[in-house]
Amino acid sequence: MSLPSLEWVNQDSAFLRQQRAGFAWLRFAPTLEAAFRNYYALANLRRMRGAVLVSCIIWSLFAFLDFISMPAEFRLQSLALRVLVLPLLLLGWWATYRPAWHRHLQVLVGIGALAAGLAVSGVIWLARSHQFALPYEGIILLTIFFYFVVGLRCSTASWCGWLTFAAYLMVELNTGLAAQVLIYNAFFLGAANVVGSFGNYFFEYSARETFIAQGLLEDIAERDFLTGLLNRRAFSQQANRSWRHAVRAQQPVAVLMLDVDFFKNYNDHYGHAQGDLALQAVARALGSHAQRPLDVLARYGGEEFIGLWLDVSQEAIEALAERIRADVQALALSHQYSSVAAEVTISIGVAYFLAPQPGALEEAQRLADSALYAAKAQGRNRVVVRAVTL
């Protein structure tokens, strides 16, 4: 997936920073890495589910083949190795149907895959120990499965592949396989791991590129280019979800409308470039107060911002709004053309709903807007609250 035009992406975007920093070692910054792993698990869920189910069937067929072809003196031992692995594979398959387990799939399926590799090495050891001519090519088939079929990430697949390779070498060295045969077998299995590691590396790299591109597109669609906050459309979507959550949980909600005082004068006298820097600084100050998962903050338009906070008391939201007002003034951005203060200030209108009702978000925004105009009428650089406590 090709990258979108980066000139429209906010420069503080985590996706943009990661794209510029690169990810040659298949590793993102911690917050993005966690999001990518969830994305990768969901993107490969059906593939992994089908691959593990097919592996269970093939594994069972190999067990049947062992049963009908291996000598009686070690047949049961070989079947025991097969049987021990099958529950692990079935556990991985079952976990693909359990959303709570999706973030553990790499570990679960990786353990099952590694157990299968070690079990095959064990079967080869049994066969060699009893002078039974068992083809070793099955372990190459398993290696291909690690890297290209089941949907393991490169690190997990490589651990499975190379540990299986090491186990196979130990088996053949222990049983005294002819050196010439061992060299060729080891070369082919090692080459399969090298090809698998490189192939899986580029597959995962491509998946990470797609993840970054999708994140950048989402930033362009949902984020304000200048401030990095949500845009008005994205606010409407997320605020509606948060409002519905508050209605279901009967949690109080506060909607804040915030407006930078005399910002037209600021732009006219300091220039739009300086005005952009001031808005970015104000946005950062506001953002520091909207850190919980369901808090929503956006640039509403021009110098106006809007925010929604859940599960707060009226006293707490009044105190928070006052801290926001004080923090903006504490930025000490000189504003000689304001009749309120010598620095940039902000006026805030708060609509507080003790018991939010379905579909009342627009009413809350109108009430917050009314409170904002009241704050301006009362002299600006202040907080005005309108509460609905019924």
VOPAGU-2260 file (C-alpha; in pm, 1 decimal, decimal comma):
REM VOPAGU-2260
SITE   aa  ch    i         X         Y         Z
SITE  MET   A    0       0,0       0,0       0,0
SITE  SER   A    1     152,3     331,7    -108,2
SITE  LEU   A    2     194,2     618,3     135,7
SITE  PRO   A    3     -37,7     919,3     109,7
SITE  SER   A    4     101,3    1266,9      48,0
SITE  LEU   A    5     286,0    1347,8     369,3
SITE  GLU   A    6     240,3    1722,4     335,1
SITE  TRP   A    7    -116,4    1684,8     464,2
SITE  VAL   A    8     -18,7    1487,8     773,3
SITE  ASN   A    9      21,8    1662,8    1105,5
SITE  GLN   A   10     390,3    1673,8    1193,1
SITE  ASP   A   11     323,9    1534,8    1542,4
SITE  SER   A   12     160,2    1220,5    1403,0
SITE  ALA   A   13     302,3     905,7    1563,0
SITE  PHE   A   14     268,6     732,2    1226,1
SITE  LEU   A   15     465,7    1004,3    1050,8
SITE  ARG   A   16     742,1     994,1    1311,7
SITE  GLN   A   17     766,7     617,4    1275,1
SITE  GLN   A   18     771,1     635,0     896,4
SITE  ARG   A   19    1058,8     882,0     909,4
SITE  ALA   A   20    1248,8     685,2    1174,4
SITE  GLY   A   21    1213,3     362,1     976,5
SITE  PHE   A   22    1160,3       8,6    1104,6
SITE  ALA   A   23    1432,0    -205,2     946,3
SITE  TRP   A   24    1439,7    -420,9    1262,5
SITE  LEU   A   25    1063,2    -481,1    1239,8
SITE  ARG   A   26     995,9    -283,5    1552,7
SITE  PHE   A   27     785,9      27,4    1613,5
SITE  ALA   A   28     772,7     266,0    1908,0
SITE  PRO   A   29     596,5      90,3    2201,8
SITE  THR   A   30     249,5     242,2    2155,4
SITE  LEU   A   31     247,0     178,0    1780,9
SITE  GLU   A   32     396,7    -169,2    1823,7
SITE  ALA   A   33     105,5    -275,2    2043,5
SITE  ALA   A   34    -142,6    -136,6    1790,4
SITE  PHE   A   35      38,6    -309,9    1503,1
SITE  ARG   A   36      30,2    -646,7    1677,9
SITE  ASN   A   37    -345,9    -616,3    1722,4
SITE  TYR   A   38    -378,3    -512,0    1357,7
SITE  TYR   A   39    -161,0    -802,5    1241,5
SITE  ALA   A   40    -354,9   -1054,0    1449,4
SITE  LEU   A   41    -687,8    -941,2    1302,4
SITE  ALA   A   42    -553,6    -909,9     947,6
SITE  ASN   A   43    -422,6   -1267,9     956,9
SITE  LEU   A   44    -694,3   -1419,5    1173,8
SITE  ARG   A   45    -878,4   -1619,3     907,1
SITE  ARG   A   46    -551,3   -1728,3     750,2
SITE  MET   A   47    -417,8   -1850,4    1084,1
SITE  ARG   A   48    -745,0   -2022,5    1172,7
SITE  GLY   A   49    -751,9   -2213,3     844,1
SITE  ALA   A   50    -380,4   -2295,1     850,1
SITE  VAL   A   51    -390,1   -2435,6    1202,7
SITE  LEU   A   52    -697,0   -2644,4    1121,9
SITE  VAL   A   53    -527,2   -2783,6     810,3
SITE  SER   A   54    -213,7   -2852,5    1014,6
SITE  CYS   A   55    -420,8   -3052,9    1264,8
SITE  ILE   A   56    -559,8   -3263,9     980,7
SITE  ILE   A   57    -218,7   -3320,9     819,1
SITE  TRP   A   58     -62,3   -3394,0    1158,3
SITE  SER   A   59    -329,8   -3655,7    1222,7
SITE  LEU   A   60    -267,7   -3810,7     879,5
SITE  PHE   A   61     104,7   -3835,3     954,3
SITE  ALA   A   62      18,6   -4004,1    1284,9
SITE  PHE   A   63    -191,0   -4256,2    1093,1
SITE  LEU   A   64      96,4   -4305,7     847,4
SITE  ASP   A   65     332,6   -4372,9    1137,8
SITE  PHE   A   66      84,6   -4622,1    1280,8
SITE  ILE   A   67      62,6   -4831,1     966,1
SITE  SER   A   68     425,6   -4809,0     855,0
SITE  MET   A   69     654,4   -4796,7    1157,5
SITE  PRO   A   70     786,6   -5105,7    1333,9
SITE  ALA   A   71     605,0   -5210,3    1647,7
SITE  GLU   A   72     907,2   -5157,2    1874,2
SITE  PHE   A   73     882,1   -4777,6    1856,5
SITE  ARG   A   74     542,6   -4716,2    1694,6
SITE  LEU   A   75     371,6   -4618,3    2018,4
SITE  GLN   A   76     651,9   -4379,7    2113,3
SITE  SER   A   77     619,4   -4204,4    1778,5
SITE  LEU   A   78     241,8   -4181,9    1816,5
SITE  ALA   A   79     286,9   -4041,0    2167,3
SITE  LEU   A   80     495,1   -3754,6    2028,0
SITE  ARG   A   81     227,1   -3683,5    1769,1
SITE  VAL   A   82     -54,5   -3700,9    2023,7
SITE  LEU   A   83     120,8   -3463,0    2264,5
SITE  VAL   A   84     140,3   -3191,8    1998,6
SITE  LEU   A   85    -217,3   -3214,3    1871,4
SITE  PRO   A   86    -381,1   -3047,8    2180,2
SITE  LEU   A   87    -144,5   -2750,8    2144,1
SITE  LEU   A   88    -246,3   -2707,2    1780,1
SITE  LEU   A   89    -613,5   -2739,4    1870,5
SITE  LEU   A   90    -570,4   -2481,3    2148,0
SITE  GLY   A   91    -429,4   -2235,0    1893,6
SITE  TRP   A   92    -721,9   -2304,9    1658,8
SITE  TRP   A   93    -973,5   -2259,3    1942,3
SITE  ALA   A   94    -810,9   -1929,2    2043,0
SITE  THR   A   95    -876,8   -1782,5    1697,1
SITE  TYR   A   96   -1247,1   -1785,9    1787,4
SITE  ARG   A   97   -1195,1   -1606,7    2118,5
SITE  PRO   A   98   -1138,1   -1229,5    2078,3
SITE  ALA   A   99    -984,1   -1205,7    2425,8
SITE  TRP   A  100    -712,0   -1448,8    2312,2
SITE  HIS   A  101    -630,5   -1282,5    1979,5
SITE  ARG   A  102    -340,3   -1083,7    2122,2
SITE  HIS   A  103    -186,0   -1412,3    2242,8
SITE  LEU   A  104    -214,0   -1597,4    1911,6
SITE  GLN   A  105     148,6   -1547,6    1811,4
SITE  VAL   A  106     261,6   -1709,9    2135,8
SITE  LEU   A  107       3,8   -1990,0    2133,7
SITE  VAL   A  108      43,5   -2085,6    1769,8
SITE  GLY   A  109     420,8   -2035,2    1792,0
SITE  ILE   A  110     440,3   -2279,9    2082,4
SITE  GLY   A  111     232,8   -2529,6    1886,4
SITE  ALA   A  112     450,7   -2488,7    1577,6
SITE  LEU   A  113     773,9   -2525,8    1774,0
SITE  ALA   A  114     636,4   -2831,0    1954,6
SITE  ALA   A  115     555,6   -2983,0    1614,5
SITE  GLY   A  116     910,1   -2915,2    1492,8
SITE  LEU   A  117    1064,6   -3071,6    1802,6
SITE  ALA   A  118     826,4   -3367,2    1780,5
SITE  VAL   A  119     924,9   -3433,8    1418,7
SITE  SER   A  120    1289,9   -3422,8    1526,3
SITE  GLY   A  121    1199,9   -3672,8    1798,4
SITE  VAL   A  122    1030,9   -3905,1    1548,9
SITE  ILE   A  123    1340,3   -3888,3    1327,4
SITE  TRP   A  124    1555,8   -3975,5    1629,9
SITE  LEU   A  125    1337,5   -4278,3    1705,8
SITE  ALA   A  126    1355,5   -4395,6    1346,1
SITE  ARG   A  127    1734,3   -4350,5    1323,8
SITE  SER   A  128    1784,7   -4524,8    1658,5
SITE  HIS   A  129    1598,8   -4831,6    1525,3
SITE  GLN   A  130    1760,5   -4822,7    1178,4
SITE  PHE   A  131    1429,3   -4735,6    1017,0
SITE  ALA   A  132    1461,3   -4545,5     686,3
SITE  LEU   A  133    1241,7   -4242,8     758,9
SITE  PRO   A  134    1265,7   -3956,6     503,9
SITE  TYR   A  135    1369,5   -3630,2     667,9
SITE  GLU   A  136    1192,7   -3407,4     411,5
SITE  GLY   A  137     892,1   -3373,3     638,5
SITE  ILE   A  138    1086,9   -3129,9     852,2
SITE  ILE   A  139    1140,2   -2904,5     547,6
SITE  LEU   A  140     764,5   -2911,2     487,2
SITE  LEU   A  141     716,5   -2802,6     847,6
SITE  THR   A  142     969,7   -2521,6     803,3
SITE  ILE   A  143     771,4   -2385,7     506,9
SITE  PHE   A  144     462,9   -2398,6     727,7
SITE  PHE   A  145     638,3   -2186,9     995,5
SITE  TYR   A  146     734,9   -1909,0     759,7
SITE  PHE   A  147     476,0   -1887,2     485,1
SITE  VAL   A  148     148,9   -2054,8     581,9
SITE  VAL   A  149      33,5   -2001,1     936,6
SITE  GLY   A  150      76,6   -1622,7     967,4
SITE  LEU   A  151     350,5   -1605,4    1229,2
SITE  ARG   A  152     550,4   -1282,8    1248,1
SITE  CYS   A  153     914,0   -1300,9    1139,5
SITE  SER   A  154    1060,9   -1321,6    1489,8
SITE  THR   A  155     826,8   -1600,4    1601,7
SITE  ALA   A  156     865,3   -1798,7    1279,9
SITE  SER   A  157    1244,1   -1764,4    1291,5
SITE  TRP   A  158    1260,9   -1893,5    1647,8
SITE  CYS   A  159    1050,2   -2193,9    1549,1
SITE  GLY   A  160    1249,6   -2260,4    1232,6
SITE  TRP   A  161    1599,8   -2227,4    1370,5
SITE  LEU   A  162    1530,2   -2412,3    1697,0
SITE  THR   A  163    1384,3   -2696,8    1492,9
SITE  PHE   A  164    1696,9   -2686,0    1273,6
SITE  ALA   A  165    1917,6   -2708,0    1583,9
SITE  ALA   A  166    1712,9   -2996,9    1723,9
SITE  TYR   A  167    1740,3   -3183,9    1394,4
SITE  LEU   A  168    2118,0   -3140,5    1384,9
SITE  MET   A  169    2148,3   -3269,8    1741,7
SITE  VAL   A  170    1938,3   -3573,6    1650,3
SITE  GLU   A  171    2144,8   -3659,8    1343,2
SITE  LEU   A  172    2474,6   -3605,8    1523,4
SITE  ASN   A  173    2355,6   -3821,1    1811,7
SITE  THR   A  174    2244,6   -4107,2    1587,1
SITE  GLY   A  175    2560,6   -4100,5    1375,0
SITE  LEU   A  176    2419,3   -4015,5    1033,2
SITE  ALA   A  177    2682,2   -4039,5     761,3
SITE  ALA   A  178    2870,6   -3709,3     735,6
SITE  GLN   A  179    2808,1   -3664,1     363,1
SITE  VAL   A  180    2433,2   -3719,8     404,7
SITE  LEU   A  181    2420,5   -3496,0     711,7
SITE  ILE   A  182    2599,1   -3212,8     530,6
SITE  TYR   A  183    2346,1   -3217,5     247,2
SITE  ASN   A  184    2046,5   -3251,6     479,1
SITE  ALA   A  185    2170,6   -2970,1     702,4
SITE  PHE   A  186    2242,6   -2752,6     399,7
SITE  PHE   A  187    1892,7   -2796,6     256,3
SITE  LEU   A  188    1719,6   -2743,3     590,5
SITE  GLY   A  189    1941,4   -2443,7     671,2
SITE  ALA   A  190    1875,3   -2297,3     326,7
SITE  ALA   A  191    1501,7   -2344,4     381,5
SITE  ASN   A  192    1532,6   -2142,4     703,6
SITE  VAL   A  193    1736,8   -1868,7     535,7
SITE  VAL   A  194    1483,3   -1838,2     252,0
SITE  GLY   A  195    1198,7   -1851,7     502,9
SITE  SER   A  196    1352,6   -1585,3     727,9
SITE  PHE   A  197    1413,7   -1345,3     439,7
SITE  GLY   A  198    1074,8   -1410,9     282,9
SITE  ASN   A  199     889,2   -1366,9     608,6
SITE  TYR   A  200    1091,9   -1053,8     689,3
SITE  PHE   A  201     975,5    -881,5     372,6
SITE  PHE   A  202     620,0   -1004,4     421,1
SITE  GLU   A  203     606,5    -850,3     767,5
SITE  TYR   A  204     784,6    -536,3     648,3
SITE  SER   A  205     515,1    -494,6     384,3
SITE  ALA   A  206     246,1    -546,0     650,4
SITE  ARG   A  207     407,3    -274,2     862,6
SITE  GLU   A  208     419,4     -39,3     563,0
SITE  THR   A  209      48,3     -98,1     508,5
SITE  PHE   A  210     -22,2     -33,3     875,7
SITE  ILE   A  211     170,6     295,5     862,9
SITE  ALA   A  212      -2,9     401,4     538,9
SITE  GLN   A  213    -345,9     328,6     684,3
SITE  GLY   A  214    -255,9     519,6     998,9
SITE  LEU   A  215    -142,0     819,6     795,0
SITE  LEU   A  216    -464,0     811,0     592,6
SITE  GLU   A  217    -665,9     800,0     915,2
SITE  ASP   A  218    -466,0    1094,7    1048,4
SITE  ILE   A  219    -540,8    1291,0     731,9
SITE  ALA   A  220    -910,8    1199,9     752,7
SITE  GLU   A  221    -955,8    1250,4    1127,5
SITE  ARG   A  222    -686,8    1490,8    1246,7
SITE  ASP   A  223    -656,3    1862,6    1209,4
SITE  PHE   A  224    -345,2    1928,4    1004,1
SITE  LEU   A  225    -225,1    2221,4    1213,7
SITE  THR   A  226    -282,1    2110,7    1573,0
SITE  GLY   A  227    -293,8    1731,1    1547,9
SITE  LEU   A  228    -622,8    1725,5    1741,5
SITE  LEU   A  229    -932,4    1557,8    1603,0
SITE  ASN   A  230   -1115,7    1753,5    1335,1
SITE  ARG   A  231   -1481,6    1846,2    1361,7
SITE  ARG   A  232   -1611,4    1541,5    1173,4
SITE  ALA   A  233   -1406,1    1297,4    1379,5
SITE  PHE   A  234   -1517,8    1471,7    1699,1
SITE  SER   A  235   -1880,9    1420,1    1603,4
SITE  GLN   A  236   -1823,7    1046,8    1552,5
SITE  GLN   A  237   -1623,1     986,9    1867,8
SITE  ALA   A  238   -1831,2    1216,5    2087,7
SITE  ASN   A  239   -2148,4    1036,4    1983,0
SITE  ARG   A  240   -1992,2     703,4    2085,3
SITE  SER   A  241   -1881,7     846,8    2419,5
SITE  TRP   A  242   -2223,5    1003,9    2477,0
SITE  ARG   A  243   -2401,4     671,6    2412,0
SITE  HIS   A  244   -2162,0     503,8    2655,7
SITE  ALA   A  245   -2245,1     768,2    2918,3
SITE  VAL   A  246   -2618,4     716,4    2863,9
SITE  ARG   A  247   -2586,9     339,0    2906,6
SITE  ALA   A  248   -2367,3     372,2    3216,3
SITE  GLN   A  249   -2557,9     675,1    3346,8
SITE  GLN   A  250   -2237,8     869,4    3389,4
SITE  PRO   A  251   -2231,2    1251,2    3395,4
SITE  VAL   A  252   -2094,8    1427,3    3086,4
SITE  ALA   A  253   -1939,0    1769,5    3032,0
SITE  VAL   A  254   -1903,0    1940,9    2695,2
SITE  LEU   A  255   -1662,6    2234,8    2672,6
SITE  MET   A  256   -1644,0    2501,5    2403,2
SITE  LEU   A  257   -1315,8    2696,0    2411,5
SITE  ASP   A  258   -1222,1    3007,2    2215,3
SITE  VAL   A  259    -889,4    3194,4    2204,6
SITE  ASP   A  260    -955,6    3554,9    2299,0
SITE  PHE   A  261    -907,5    3824,6    2032,0
SITE  PHE   A  262    -730,3    3583,5    1801,7
SITE  LYS   A  263    -815,3    3785,8    1490,8
SITE  ASN   A  264    -617,3    4073,3    1638,5
SITE  TYR   A  265    -331,5    3830,6    1707,0
SITE  ASN   A  266    -322,7    3712,5    1345,9
SITE  ASP   A  267    -355,7    4063,5    1207,5
SITE  HIS   A  268     -59,5    4199,5    1402,7
SITE  TYR   A  269     171,6    3898,7    1450,0
SITE  GLY   A  270     102,3    3725,3    1121,3
SITE  HIS   A  271     -63,0    3394,5    1037,9
SITE  ALA   A  272     257,5    3193,2    1075,9
SITE  GLN   A  273     292,8    3311,9    1435,5
SITE  GLY   A  274     -78,6    3254,4    1482,9
SITE  ASP   A  275     -36,5    2893,2    1374,3
SITE  LEU   A  276     239,2    2845,0    1630,7
SITE  ALA   A  277      17,0    2993,8    1900,2
SITE  LEU   A  278    -269,9    2758,3    1812,4
SITE  GLN   A  279     -34,7    2461,2    1825,8
SITE  ALA   A  280      86,5    2563,4    2171,2
SITE  VAL   A  281    -272,0    2610,2    2293,0
SITE  ALA   A  282    -370,5    2270,6    2148,1
SITE  ARG   A  283     -86,1    2100,3    2335,3
SITE  ALA   A  284    -198,0    2264,9    2659,0
SITE  LEU   A  285    -556,2    2149,0    2602,7
SITE  GLY   A  286    -448,4    1797,8    2504,8
SITE  SER   A  287    -266,2    1745,8    2833,1
SITE  HIS   A  288    -608,3    1754,0    3003,5
SITE  ALA   A  289    -777,2    1496,4    2775,9
SITE  GLN   A  290    -576,0    1179,7    2835,9
SITE  ARG   A  291    -839,6     922,9    2935,8
SITE  PRO   A  292    -964,6     675,6    2670,3
SITE  LEU   A  293   -1312,8     828,6    2639,0
SITE  ASP   A  294   -1209,0    1194,6    2659,5
SITE  VAL   A  295   -1259,1    1364,8    2323,1
SITE  LEU   A  296   -1092,1    1689,4    2216,6
SITE  ALA   A  297   -1098,3    1857,9    1875,9
SITE  ARG   A  298   -1030,9    2176,2    1687,5
SITE  TYR   A  299   -1379,7    2296,3    1604,2
SITE  GLY   A  300   -1273,2    2560,8    1356,8
SITE  GLY   A  301   -1039,2    2860,7    1345,6
SITE  GLU   A  302    -939,1    2943,0    1702,4
SITE  GLU   A  303   -1226,2    2745,7    1856,3
SITE  PHE   A  304   -1193,2    2405,7    2025,9
SITE  ILE   A  305   -1442,7    2157,1    2165,9
SITE  GLY   A  306   -1404,7    1880,9    2422,9
SITE  LEU   A  307   -1610,2    1613,1    2595,1
SITE  TRP   A  308   -1530,0    1456,3    2932,3
SITE  LEU   A  309   -1713,3    1160,1    3089,5
SITE  ASP   A  310   -1772,1    1053,8    3445,9
SITE  VAL   A  311   -1674,3    1377,7    3618,2
SITE  SER   A  312   -1846,2    1571,5    3892,0
SITE  GLN   A  313   -1952,7    1931,3    3834,8
SITE  GLU   A  314   -1688,6    2050,1    4079,8
SITE  ALA   A  315   -1419,7    1846,5    3902,6
SITE  ILE   A  316   -1504,3    1977,3    3556,1
SITE  GLU   A  317   -1514,8    2335,9    3681,6
SITE  ALA   A  318   -1170,5    2285,1    3834,3
SITE  LEU   A  319   -1042,1    2122,4    3513,2
SITE  ALA   A  320   -1174,8    2406,9    3297,9
SITE  GLU   A  321   -1008,9    2657,6    3527,4
SITE  ARG   A  322    -677,1    2468,8    3503,1
SITE  ILE   A  323    -704,4    2474,0    3124,4
SITE  ARG   A  324    -766,5    2848,9    3130,0
SITE  ALA   A  325    -472,3    2904,0    3362,8
SITE  ASP   A  326    -241,1    2675,3    3163,3
SITE  VAL   A  327    -312,4    2862,8    2840,3
SITE  GLN   A  328    -236,5    3194,7    3004,9
SITE  ALA   A  329      75,9    3041,2    3161,9
SITE  LEU   A  330     210,8    2975,6    2811,3
SITE  ALA   A  331     296,2    3347,6    2824,1
SITE  LEU   A  332     241,4    3400,3    2451,4
SITE  SER   A  333     267,2    3776,4    2415,4
SITE  HIS   A  334     -55,3    3939,0    2288,7
SITE  GLN   A  335     -22,1    4317,3    2299,6
SITE  TYR   A  336    -345,3    4362,2    2104,9
SITE  SER   A  337    -573,9    4189,1    2354,6
SITE  SER   A  338    -785,8    4401,2    2584,4
SITE  VAL   A  339    -797,2    4118,7    2840,0
SITE  ALA   A  340    -433,3    4045,2    2922,3
SITE  ALA   A  341     -79,6    4093,4    2792,4
SITE  GLU   A  342     -68,5    3729,2    2682,4
SITE  VAL   A  343    -289,6    3486,9    2491,8
SITE  THR   A  344    -593,0    3380,9    2694,9
SITE  ILE   A  345    -893,4    3158,2    2640,9
SITE  SER   A  346   -1262,9    3171,4    2725,7
SITE  ILE   A  347   -1447,3    2852,4    2814,1
SITE  GLY   A  348   -1814,2    2755,6    2817,9
SITE  VAL   A  349   -1912,0    2437,2    2999,6
SITE  ALA   A  350   -2234,3    2237,4    2960,6
SITE  TYR   A  351   -2266,7    1981,7    3240,3
SITE  PHE   A  352   -2523,5    1700,4    3227,4
SITE  LEU   A  353   -2564,4    1496,9    3543,4
SITE  ALA   A  354   -2789,3    1239,8    3372,1
SITE  PRO   A  355   -2735,2    1250,4    2994,8
SITE  GLN   A  356   -3026,6    1149,0    2774,9
SITE  PRO   A  357   -3017,2     972,7    2436,2
SITE  GLY   A  358   -2965,2    1206,7    2142,4
SITE  ALA   A  359   -2890,6    1510,8    2358,1
SITE  LEU   A  360   -2532,5    1572,7    2242,2
SITE  GLU   A  361   -2638,1    1855,1    2007,1
SITE  GLU   A  362   -2827,5    2016,0    2293,2
SITE  ALA   A  363   -2513,9    1990,6    2507,2
SITE  GLN   A  364   -2306,8    2160,9    2234,8
SITE  ARG   A  365   -2560,7    2442,7    2205,1
SITE  LEU   A  366   -2560,4    2488,4    2581,9
SITE  ALA   A  367   -2178,5    2492,7    2591,6
SITE  ASP   A  368   -2177,8    2748,0    2308,2
SITE  SER   A  369   -2422,5    2963,2    2502,0
SITE  ALA   A  370   -2197,1    2943,4    2808,1
SITE  LEU   A  371   -1898,6    3041,3    2592,2
SITE  TYR   A  372   -2077,2    3354,3    2467,3
SITE  ALA   A  373   -2163,3    3436,4    2826,0
SITE  ALA   A  374   -1794,7    3405,8    2919,4
SITE  LYS   A  375   -1706,8    3648,1    2640,2
SITE  ALA   A  376   -1981,2    3889,3    2744,1
SITE  GLN   A  377   -1852,6    3884,7    3101,3
SITE  GLY   A  378   -1505,9    3997,7    2997,3
SITE  ARG   A  379   -1334,5    3684,4    2850,1
SITE  ASN   A  380   -1048,3    3483,8    3001,9
SITE  ARG   A  381   -1295,3    3305,1    3225,4
SITE  VAL   A  382   -1506,4    2991,6    3267,1
SITE  VAL   A  383   -1886,7    2990,1    3263,9
SITE  VAL   A  384   -2080,6    2673,2    3350,8
SITE  ARG   A  385   -2435,3    2575,8    3256,4
SITE  ALA   A  386   -2554,9    2265,4    3443,6
SITE  VAL   A  387   -2849,1    2034,6    3372,9
SITE  THR   A  388   -2897,7    1829,5    3687,7
SITE  LEU   A  389   -3231,3    1662,4    3615,2
